[in-house]
């Protein structure tokens, strides 16, 4: 009886979130765009070179792709989303921009998680930026 209580009381190991599930990754790396971004006075009304790299984990298609782009998670979805977001105008924080890119990517029905890396290239020394990872339900 005591042995049964001990067995029940012991925590069960938690399975990994996607253990045993296939996941595909669509990525877009090193896209450099001029962006109106920054909180400082000298960053207002000007653009800065910003580099975007995005990895989206997507659930595999259950039907054959049949070489049809309409059935795939197209990396242009990422690029068009980024361009649409920055076209709205000035953004203060790189973190805000990263969150918006993540939300855009996760809006796709097949998207499971996303990693967004954004770097301001015109700051000294070298590049500065943020990297975020979000998944469905957390963004």
Secondary structure as UniProt FT lines:
FT   HELIX           2..9
FT   TURN            17..20
FT   STRAND          23..35
FT   HELIX           41..43
FT   TURN            44..45
FT   STRAND          48..59
FT   TURN            66..67
FT   HELIX           69..71
FT   HELIX           75..87
FT   HELIX           94..106
FT   TURN            109..110
FT   STRAND          111..120
FT   STRAND          128..135
FT   TURN            136..138
//
